[in-house]
């Protein structure tokens, strides 16, 4: 029934709703059990839906976005992210589908860093480097969900996790809140907030894989990135510290260009993109990061962020036989990520934006994915 909430699973809460005297169709939400973790704790799935039919599904385990349905130019709804239908399938392992990556998203060279004269050792889980928070990062944590909040224009929920001092080798007890919001005008908004009781480093992102056609590869998707530079990397994808111009290279997306137009000739093996772009707005406030156009079905997406960088990843290595929600087979380049972030390995490069968070400071950032048609 429109506007009605089902019985809430244990741990799910709902706040009040306002519908402008019933003059507008309401935003709706659901919360149900998604599955049980090996230790017996239950994970829950949240379903946010707006009057256009745009639907965001996610779980408080790893804050995984499991499905995101938007309309094409014919008004037909379709899922535009890669994911699975059961918690058990995620627990078998996956390439960071739809999760929050942290404490430090992306890479840290050699899994080591120094802060205020102290040395810290992290897991080496990506060649010789540390990636996405380690062996058991934020993508594998059960987050606590607050009350669901519903207004005329949006539905949202705060999800919190406290990372203890020394978890995965990081210093300081870190308190993190991530807010997922779906708006009436087809915007999925992510707000991040974090505080610490000791100096630490931080880089948070969402790692959703998008395919605006819903299946097949994304090489024909047209991409525009609001960046004139990228961070040069070595052969292990660690920045050298140099910011190089994109113009005249395979990384030039200053105008809408098909992702596969240049044959993925970026110097990576296997071919594809796994690069951090230096956004023009510098992360000073919410600004454009990228636009994507899928001309076949007519879906569009804009990414806006208050972060200084965005990592383009084009799923260059795909597990054999991978099948996602709805029985959709996924092969190489079957999705792309736009990971809004600070720069990779920033702790080792004084010229990069600082990734250090200290007691008394509050880290906050916002990313929006805005959906439409063309």
C-alpha positions as a Markdown table, in Angstrom:
| # | Residue | x | y | z |
|---|---|---|---|---|
| 1 | Unk | 0.0 | 0.0 | 0.0 |
| 2 | Unk | 1.4 | 3.4 | -1.0 |
| 3 | Unk | 2.9 | 5.2 | 1.9 |
| 4 | Unk | 2.7 | 2.3 | 4.3 |
| 5 | Unk | 5.6 | 0.7 | 6.1 |
| 6 | Unk | 5.8 | -3.1 | 6.7 |
| 7 | Unk | 6.6 | -4.5 | 10.1 |
| 8 | Unk | 10.1 | -3.5 | 10.9 |
| 9 | Unk | 12.8 | -6.1 | 11.5 |
| 10 | Unk | 14.6 | -6.0 | 14.8 |
| 11 | Unk | 17.1 | -3.2 | 14.8 |
| 12 | Unk | 15.2 | -1.2 | 12.2 |
| 13 | Unk | 13.6 | 2.1 | 13.3 |
| 14 | Unk | 11.4 | 4.5 | 11.5 |
| 15 | Unk | 10.9 | 8.2 | 12.1 |
| 16 | Unk | 7.9 | 10.4 | 11.3 |
| 17 | Unk | 6.7 | 11.2 | 7.8 |
| 18 | Unk | 5.4 | 14.5 | 6.4 |
| 19 | Unk | 3.4 | 14.5 | 3.2 |
| 20 | Unk | 2.4 | 18.1 | 2.8 |
| 21 | Unk | -1.2 | 17.4 | 3.7 |
| 22 | Unk | -1.4 | 14.5 | 1.3 |
| 23 | Unk | -1.0 | 16.8 | -1.8 |
| 24 | Unk | 2.0 | 14.9 | -3.0 |
| 25 | Unk | 2.8 | 11.2 | -3.4 |
| 26 | Unk | 5.0 | 10.2 | -0.5 |
| 27 | Unk | 8.5 | 8.9 | -0.2 |
| 28 | Unk | 8.5 | 5.4 | 1.2 |
| 29 | Unk | 10.9 | 3.1 | 3.1 |
| 30 | Unk | 11.1 | -0.5 | 4.2 |
| 31 | Unk | 13.5 | -2.4 | 6.4 |
| 32 | Unk | 13.7 | -6.2 | 6.6 |
| 33 | Unk | 16.2 | -8.9 | 7.6 |
| 34 | Unk | 18.8 | -9.4 | 4.8 |
| 35 | Unk | 20.6 | -12.4 | 6.4 |
| 36 | Unk | 22.6 | -13.7 | 9.3 |
| 37 | Unk | 26.3 | -13.3 | 9.8 |
| 38 | Unk | 28.4 | -16.3 | 11.0 |
| 39 | Unk | 28.4 | -14.9 | 14.5 |
| 40 | Unk | 24.6 | -14.9 | 14.6 |
| 41 | Unk | 24.0 | -11.1 | 14.2 |
| 42 | Unk | 21.4 | -10.1 | 11.7 |
| 43 | Unk | 22.0 | -7.7 | 8.8 |
| 44 | Unk | 19.1 | -5.6 | 7.5 |
| 45 | Unk | 18.2 | -4.4 | 4.1 |
| 46 | Unk | 16.7 | -0.9 | 3.6 |
| 47 | Unk | 14.6 | 0.0 | 0.6 |
| 48 | Unk | 14.0 | 3.7 | -0.2 |
| 49 | Unk | 11.6 | 4.6 | -3.0 |
| 50 | Unk | 10.5 | 7.9 | -4.4 |
| 51 | Unk | 7.2 | 8.6 | -6.4 |
| 52 | Unk | 9.1 | 8.3 | -9.7 |
| 53 | Unk | 9.9 | 4.7 | -8.9 |
| 54 | Unk | 13.6 | 5.3 | -8.3 |
| 55 | Unk | 14.6 | 2.7 | -5.7 |
| 56 | Unk | 17.7 | 2.5 | -3.5 |
| 57 | Unk | 18.4 | -0.8 | -1.8 |
| 58 | Unk | 21.2 | -1.3 | 0.7 |
| 59 | Unk | 22.3 | -3.2 | 3.8 |
| 60 | Unk | 23.9 | -2.1 | 7.0 |
| 61 | Unk | 26.5 | -4.8 | 6.5 |
| 62 | Unk | 29.4 | -2.9 | 4.8 |
| 63 | Unk | 26.8 | -0.3 | 3.7 |
| 64 | Unk | 26.5 | -2.3 | 0.5 |
| 65 | Unk | 24.3 | -0.9 | -2.1 |
| 66 | Unk | 22.6 | -4.0 | -3.5 |
| 67 | Unk | 20.3 | -2.5 | -6.1 |
| 68 | Unk | 19.5 | 1.0 | -7.6 |
| 69 | Unk | 16.6 | 1.2 | -10.0 |
| 70 | Unk | 16.2 | 4.2 | -12.3 |
| 71 | Unk | 14.0 | 5.0 | -15.3 |
| 72 | Unk | 15.2 | 4.9 | -18.9 |
| 73 | Unk | 14.0 | 7.3 | -21.6 |
| 74 | Unk | 10.9 | 5.1 | -22.1 |
| 75 | Unk | 10.0 | 5.3 | -18.4 |
| 76 | Unk | 11.1 | 1.7 | -17.8 |
| 77 | Unk | 12.8 | 1.0 | -14.4 |
| 78 | Unk | 16.1 | -1.0 | -14.4 |
| 79 | Unk | 18.8 | -1.8 | -12.0 |
| 80 | Unk | 22.0 | 0.2 | -12.7 |
| 81 | Unk | 24.5 | -1.2 | -10.1 |
| 82 | Unk | 26.2 | -4.5 | -9.7 |
| 83 | Unk | 25.4 | -6.6 | -6.7 |
| 84 | Unk | 23.9 | -9.7 | -5.2 |
| 85 | Unk | 20.5 | -10.7 | -3.9 |
| 86 | Unk | 21.6 | -12.5 | -0.7 |
| 87 | Unk | 24.0 | -11.7 | 2.2 |
| 88 | Unk | 25.4 | -15.2 | 1.8 |
| 89 | Unk | 26.7 | -14.4 | -1.7 |
| 90 | Unk | 28.4 | -11.3 | -0.4 |
| 91 | Unk | 30.0 | -13.3 | 2.4 |
| 92 | Unk | 31.6 | -15.6 | -0.2 |
| 93 | Unk | 33.7 | -12.7 | -1.4 |
| 94 | Unk | 33.2 | -9.9 | -3.9 |
| 95 | Unk | 35.2 | -7.0 | -5.5 |
| 96 | Unk | 34.0 | -4.3 | -3.1 |
| 97 | Unk | 30.5 | -4.2 | -4.7 |
| 98 | Unk | 28.6 | -1.1 | -3.5 |
| 99 | Unk | 30.4 | -0.8 | -0.1 |
| 100 | Unk | 31.9 | 1.9 | 2.0 |
| 101 | Unk | 35.7 | 1.5 | 1.8 |
| 102 | Unk | 37.8 | 2.7 | 4.8 |
| 103 | Unk | 39.5 | 3.6 | 7.0 |
| 104 | Unk | 41.6 | 4.5 | 4.1 |
| 105 | Unk | 40.1 | 3.9 | 0.7 |
| 106 | Unk | 42.4 | 3.3 | -2.2 |
| 107 | Unk | 46.1 | 2.5 | -1.7 |
| 108 | Unk | 48.9 | 3.1 | 0.9 |
| 109 | Unk | 52.4 | 2.3 | -0.3 |
| 110 | Unk | 53.9 | -0.8 | 1.2 |
| 111 | Unk | 51.2 | -0.8 | 3.9 |
| 112 | Unk | 53.3 | 1.6 | 6.1 |
| 113 | Unk | 53.1 | 5.2 | 7.2 |
| 114 | Unk | 54.4 | 7.5 | 9.8 |
| 115 | Unk | 52.4 | 10.1 | 11.7 |
| 116 | Unk | 53.8 | 12.5 | 14.3 |
| 117 | Unk | 57.0 | 10.5 | 14.5 |
| 118 | Unk | 55.3 | 7.1 | 15.1 |
| 119 | Unk | 55.4 | 4.3 | 12.5 |
| 120 | Unk | 52.3 | 2.2 | 11.7 |
| 121 | Unk | 52.1 | -1.1 | 9.8 |
| 122 | Unk | 49.0 | -2.1 | 7.9 |
| 123 | Unk | 47.9 | -5.2 | 6.0 |
| 124 | Unk | 49.5 | -5.7 | 2.6 |
| 125 | Unk | 46.5 | -6.9 | 0.6 |
| 126 | Unk | 47.0 | -5.5 | -3.0 |
| 127 | Unk | 50.3 | -6.6 | -4.4 |
| 128 | Unk | 52.9 | -4.8 | -2.2 |
| 129 | Unk | 50.4 | -2.2 | -1.0 |
| 130 | Unk | 47.5 | -1.7 | 1.4 |
| 131 | Unk | 44.0 | -1.3 | -0.2 |
| 132 | Unk | 40.6 | -0.1 | 1.0 |
| 133 | Unk | 41.2 | -0.4 | 4.8 |
| 134 | Unk | 42.8 | -3.9 | 4.9 |
| 135 | Unk | 41.6 | -7.4 | 5.4 |
| 136 | Unk | 38.6 | -6.5 | 7.4 |
| 137 | Unk | 37.8 | -2.9 | 6.5 |
| 138 | Unk | 34.6 | -1.0 | 6.8 |
| 139 | Unk | 33.1 | -3.0 | 4.0 |
| 140 | Unk | 33.0 | -6.0 | 6.3 |
| 141 | Unk | 31.5 | -4.3 | 9.4 |
| 142 | Unk | 27.9 | -4.4 | 10.7 |
| 143 | Unk | 26.9 | -0.7 | 11.0 |
| 144 | Unk | 24.3 | 0.5 | 13.5 |
| 145 | Unk | 21.3 | 2.1 | 11.8 |
| 146 | Unk | 19.5 | 5.0 | 13.4 |
| 147 | Unk | 15.8 | 5.9 | 12.8 |
| 148 | Unk | 14.6 | 6.2 | 9.2 |
| 149 | Unk | 13.7 | 9.8 | 8.5 |
| 150 | Unk | 11.0 | 10.6 | 5.9 |
| 151 | Unk | 10.0 | 14.1 | 4.7 |
| 152 | Unk | 8.1 | 15.4 | 1.6 |
| 153 | Unk | 11.3 | 15.5 | -0.4 |
| 154 | Unk | 13.6 | 12.7 | 0.9 |
| 155 | Unk | 14.1 | 9.6 | 3.0 |
| 156 | Unk | 17.4 | 9.0 | 4.8 |
| 157 | Unk | 19.1 | 7.0 | 7.6 |
| 158 | Unk | 22.3 | 7.5 | 9.6 |
| 159 | Unk | 24.6 | 4.5 | 9.8 |
| 160 | Unk | 27.3 | 4.5 | 12.4 |
| 161 | Unk | 30.4 | 2.5 | 13.2 |
| 162 | Unk | 33.1 | 3.0 | 15.8 |
| 163 | Unk | 36.5 | 1.7 | 14.7 |
| 164 | Unk | 38.6 | 0.9 | 17.8 |
| 165 | Unk | 42.2 | 2.1 | 18.3 |
| 166 | Unk | 44.5 | -0.3 | 16.4 |
| 167 | Unk | 41.9 | -1.9 | 14.2 |
| 168 | Unk | 43.7 | -3.0 | 11.0 |
| 169 | Unk | 46.8 | -1.2 | 12.3 |
| 170 | Unk | 45.3 | 2.3 | 12.3 |
| 171 | Unk | 45.7 | 4.6 | 15.4 |
| 172 | Unk | 42.9 | 6.2 | 17.3 |
| 173 | Unk | 39.3 | 5.3 | 18.0 |
| 174 | Unk | 37.4 | 6.6 | 15.0 |
| 175 | Unk | 33.6 | 7.4 | 15.1 |
| 176 | Unk | 32.1 | 7.4 | 11.7 |
| 177 | Unk | 28.6 | 8.3 | 10.5 |
| 178 | Unk | 27.5 | 7.7 | 6.9 |
| 179 | Unk | 24.0 | 9.0 | 5.9 |
| 180 | Unk | 22.3 | 7.5 | 2.8 |
| 181 | Unk | 19.5 | 9.7 | 1.3 |
| 182 | Unk | 17.2 | 9.3 | -1.6 |
| 183 | Unk | 15.5 | 12.4 | -2.8 |
| 184 | Unk | 12.3 | 13.1 | -4.7 |
| 185 | Unk | 14.2 | 14.4 | -7.7 |
| 186 | Unk | 16.3 | 11.1 | -8.2 |
| 187 | Unk | 19.4 | 12.0 | -6.2 |
| 188 | Unk | 21.3 | 9.4 | -4.1 |
| 189 | Unk | 23.2 | 11.5 | -1.5 |
| 190 | Unk | 26.0 | 10.2 | 0.7 |
| 191 | Unk | 27.1 | 12.3 | 3.7 |
| 192 | Unk | 30.2 | 11.3 | 5.7 |
| 193 | Unk | 31.2 | 12.5 | 9.2 |
| 194 | Unk | 34.0 | 11.3 | 11.4 |
| 195 | Unk | 35.9 | 12.2 | 14.6 |
| 196 | Unk | 38.8 | 10.7 | 16.4 |
| 197 | Unk | 40.4 | 10.6 | 19.8 |
| 198 | Unk | 44.0 | 10.4 | 18.5 |
| 199 | Unk | 45.7 | 11.5 | 15.3 |
| 200 | Unk | 44.9 | 9.2 | 12.4 |
| 201 | Unk | 44.5 | 9.1 | 8.7 |
| 202 | Unk | 41.2 | 8.8 | 6.8 |
| 203 | Unk | 39.8 | 8.4 | 3.3 |
| 204 | Unk | 36.2 | 7.3 | 2.8 |
| 205 | Unk | 34.4 | 6.4 | -0.4 |
| 206 | Unk | 31.5 | 4.4 | -1.8 |
| 207 | Unk | 32.6 | 1.7 | -4.2 |
| 208 | Unk | 29.4 | 1.1 | -6.3 |
| 209 | Unk | 29.8 | -0.3 | -9.8 |
| 210 | Unk | 27.5 | 1.3 | -12.3 |
| 211 | Unk | 26.1 | 0.1 | -15.6 |
| 212 | Unk | 23.4 | 2.4 | -16.9 |
| 213 | Unk | 22.3 | -0.2 | -19.5 |
| 214 | Unk | 21.9 | -2.8 | -16.8 |
| 215 | Unk | 23.9 | -5.5 | -18.6 |
| 216 | Unk | 26.8 | -5.9 | -21.1 |
| 217 | Unk | 30.0 | -3.9 | -20.9 |
| 218 | Unk | 30.3 | -0.1 | -20.3 |
| 219 | Unk | 32.7 | 0.7 | -23.0 |
| 220 | Unk | 30.1 | 2.6 | -25.0 |
| 221 | Unk | 29.0 | 4.8 | -22.0 |
| 222 | Unk | 30.1 | 8.4 | -22.7 |
| 223 | Unk | 32.0 | 9.9 | -19.8 |
| 224 | Unk | 33.0 | 13.4 | -18.9 |
| 225 | Unk | 35.3 | 14.1 | -15.9 |
| 226 | Unk | 35.7 | 17.6 | -14.6 |
| 227 | Unk | 39.5 | 17.3 | -14.3 |
| 228 | Unk | 42.4 | 18.6 | -16.3 |
| 229 | Unk | 45.0 | 16.5 | -14.3 |
| 230 | Unk | 45.5 | 13.1 | -12.9 |
| 231 | Unk | 47.9 | 11.7 | -10.3 |
| 232 | Unk | 50.7 | 9.8 | -12.0 |
| 233 | Unk | 51.3 | 6.3 | -10.6 |
| 234 | Unk | 54.0 | 3.7 | -10.7 |
| 235 | Unk | 53.4 | 0.1 | -11.9 |
| 236 | Unk | 51.8 | -0.8 | -8.5 |
| 237 | Unk | 49.4 | 2.1 | -8.9 |
| 238 | Unk | 51.0 | 4.2 | -6.1 |
| 239 | Unk | 51.3 | 7.9 | -6.9 |
| 240 | Unk | 54.7 | 9.3 | -7.8 |
| 241 | Unk | 53.6 | 12.7 | -6.5 |
| 242 | Unk | 53.3 | 14.3 | -9.9 |
| 243 | Unk | 50.1 | 15.8 | -11.3 |
| 244 | Unk | 50.1 | 15.3 | -15.1 |
| 245 | Unk | 47.8 | 16.9 | -17.7 |
| 246 | Unk | 45.1 | 14.6 | -19.1 |
| 247 | Unk | 45.0 | 16.4 | -22.5 |
| 248 | Unk | 46.4 | 14.3 | -25.3 |
| 249 | Unk | 46.3 | 11.1 | -23.3 |
| 250 | Unk | 43.9 | 8.2 | -22.9 |
| 251 | Unk | 42.7 | 9.9 | -19.7 |
| 252 | Unk | 41.3 | 12.9 | -21.4 |
| 253 | Unk | 37.6 | 13.0 | -20.6 |
| 254 | Unk | 37.3 | 16.8 | -20.5 |
| 255 | Unk | 34.5 | 16.3 | -23.1 |
| 256 | Unk | 32.0 | 13.4 | -23.2 |
| 257 | Unk | 33.9 | 10.4 | -24.7 |
| 258 | Unk | 33.1 | 6.7 | -24.8 |
| 259 | Unk | 35.0 | 4.9 | -22.1 |
| 260 | Unk | 36.4 | 2.4 | -24.7 |
| 261 | Unk | 37.0 | 5.0 | -27.4 |
| 262 | Unk | 40.8 | 4.9 | -27.0 |
| 263 | Unk | 41.1 | 1.2 | -26.7 |
| 264 | Unk | 41.8 | 1.4 | -23.0 |
| 265 | Unk | 45.4 | 2.2 | -23.8 |
| 266 | Unk | 46.4 | 3.5 | -20.4 |
| 267 | Unk | 49.5 | 1.4 | -19.7 |
| 268 | Unk | 47.7 | -0.9 | -17.3 |
| 269 | Unk | 47.7 | -4.7 | -17.6 |
| 270 | Unk | 45.0 | -5.8 | -18.3 |
| 271 | Unk | 43.9 | -2.7 | -20.1 |
| 272 | Unk | 41.5 | -0.3 | -18.5 |
| 273 | Unk | 41.2 | 2.6 | -16.1 |
| 274 | Unk | 42.2 | 2.7 | -12.4 |
| 275 | Unk | 43.2 | 6.3 | -12.0 |
| 276 | Unk | 42.7 | 9.2 | -9.7 |
| 277 | Unk | 41.6 | 12.4 | -11.4 |
| 278 | Unk | 42.3 | 15.9 | -9.8 |
| 279 | Unk | 38.9 | 17.7 | -9.8 |
| 280 | Unk | 38.9 | 21.3 | -10.9 |
| 281 | Unk | 36.9 | 22.5 | -8.0 |
| 282 | Unk | 39.6 | 21.2 | -5.6 |
| 283 | Unk | 37.2 | 19.8 | -3.0 |
| 284 | Unk | 36.4 | 23.2 | -1.6 |
| 285 | Unk | 32.7 | 22.7 | -1.8 |
| 286 | Unk | 30.2 | 20.4 | -3.6 |
| 287 | Unk | 31.0 | 20.5 | -7.3 |
| 288 | Unk | 30.8 | 18.4 | -10.5 |
| 289 | Unk | 33.1 | 15.4 | -10.7 |
| 290 | Unk | 31.7 | 13.5 | -13.7 |
| 291 | Unk | 28.8 | 13.1 | -16.1 |
| 292 | Unk | 27.9 | 9.8 | -17.8 |
| 293 | Unk | 25.5 | 9.2 | -20.7 |
| 294 | Unk | 24.2 | 5.8 | -21.9 |
| 295 | Unk | 22.6 | 6.5 | -25.3 |
| 296 | Unk | 21.1 | 3.0 | -25.8 |
| 297 | Unk | 18.5 | 3.1 | -23.1 |
| 298 | Unk | 18.9 | 6.8 | -22.5 |
| 299 | Unk | 20.0 | 7.0 | -18.8 |
| 300 | Unk | 22.3 | 9.7 | -17.5 |
| 301 | Unk | 24.2 | 10.1 | -14.2 |
| 302 | Unk | 26.0 | 13.1 | -12.7 |
| 303 | Unk | 28.4 | 12.7 | -9.8 |
| 304 | Unk | 29.0 | 15.7 | -7.6 |
| 305 | Unk | 31.3 | 15.7 | -4.6 |
| 306 | Unk | 33.1 | 17.9 | -2.0 |
| 307 | Unk | 36.2 | 15.7 | -2.3 |
| 308 | Unk | 39.2 | 16.7 | -4.3 |
| 309 | Unk | 39.5 | 13.5 | -6.4 |
| 310 | Unk | 37.6 | 10.8 | -8.1 |
| 311 | Unk | 39.0 | 7.3 | -9.0 |
| 312 | Unk | 37.7 | 5.8 | -12.3 |
| 313 | Unk | 37.8 | 2.0 | -12.2 |
| 314 | Unk | 36.5 | 0.0 | -15.1 |
| 315 | Unk | 36.4 | -3.5 | -13.6 |
| 316 | Unk | 39.5 | -4.6 | -15.6 |
| 317 | Unk | 39.7 | -8.0 | -13.8 |
| 318 | Unk | 36.4 | -9.8 | -13.4 |
| 319 | Unk | 35.9 | -13.1 | -11.6 |
| 320 | Unk | 35.1 | -15.9 | -14.1 |
| 321 | Unk | 31.5 | -16.9 | -14.1 |
| 322 | Unk | 30.3 | -13.8 | -12.2 |
| 323 | Unk | 26.5 | -13.5 | -12.1 |
| 324 | Unk | 24.8 | -10.6 | -10.4 |
| 325 | Unk | 21.3 | -9.7 | -9.3 |
| 326 | Unk | 18.6 | -10.9 | -11.7 |
| 327 | Unk | 20.8 | -13.6 | -13.2 |
| 328 | Unk | 22.8 | -11.0 | -15.1 |
| 329 | Unk | 26.2 | -12.3 | -16.2 |
| 330 | Unk | 29.0 | -9.8 | -15.8 |
| 331 | Unk | 32.3 | -9.9 | -17.7 |
| 332 | Unk | 35.3 | -7.7 | -18.0 |
| 333 | Unk | 34.4 | -4.0 | -18.1 |
| 334 | Unk | 30.9 | -4.8 | -17.0 |
| 335 | Unk | 30.7 | -1.8 | -14.7 |
| 336 | Unk | 32.5 | 1.3 | -13.7 |
| 337 | Unk | 33.2 | 3.1 | -10.4 |
| 338 | Unk | 33.4 | 6.8 | -9.7 |
| 339 | Unk | 35.0 | 6.7 | -6.2 |
| 340 | Unk | 35.0 | 10.2 | -4.8 |
| 341 | Unk | 38.0 | 10.5 | -2.5 |
| 342 | Unk | 41.2 | 12.2 | -1.3 |
| 343 | Unk | 44.2 | 11.2 | -3.3 |
| 344 | Unk | 45.7 | 7.7 | -3.0 |
| 345 | Unk | 48.7 | 7.4 | -0.6 |
| 346 | Unk | 48.2 | 11.0 | 0.4 |
| 347 | Unk | 50.1 | 10.5 | 3.7 |
| 348 | Unk | 53.3 | 10.1 | 1.8 |
| 349 | Unk | 52.9 | 13.2 | -0.4 |
| 350 | Unk | 53.0 | 16.6 | 1.3 |
| 351 | Unk | 51.8 | 18.3 | -1.8 |
| 352 | Unk | 48.5 | 16.3 | -1.8 |
| 353 | Unk | 45.5 | 17.4 | 0.3 |
| 354 | Unk | 45.9 | 16.3 | 3.9 |
| 355 | Unk | 44.4 | 13.0 | 5.0 |
| 356 | Unk | 45.2 | 13.5 | 8.6 |
| 357 | Unk | 42.3 | 13.8 | 11.2 |
| 358 | Unk | 43.1 | 15.0 | 14.7 |
| 359 | Unk | 41.2 | 15.2 | 17.9 |
| 360 | Unk | 38.8 | 18.2 | 17.9 |
| 361 | Unk | 38.5 | 18.1 | 14.2 |
| 362 | Unk | 35.4 | 16.9 | 12.3 |
| 363 | Unk | 35.8 | 15.3 | 8.9 |
| 364 | Unk | 32.8 | 15.8 | 6.7 |
| 365 | Unk | 32.1 | 15.4 | 3.0 |
| 366 | Unk | 29.2 | 14.9 | 0.6 |
| 367 | Unk | 28.8 | 13.0 | -2.7 |
| 368 | Unk | 25.7 | 13.0 | -4.9 |
| 369 | Unk | 24.8 | 10.7 | -7.8 |
| 370 | Unk | 22.0 | 12.4 | -9.8 |
| 371 | Unk | 20.0 | 10.4 | -12.3 |
| 372 | Unk | 18.1 | 11.5 | -15.4 |
| 373 | Unk | 17.5 | 10.6 | -19.0 |
| 374 | Unk | 18.7 | 11.7 | -22.4 |
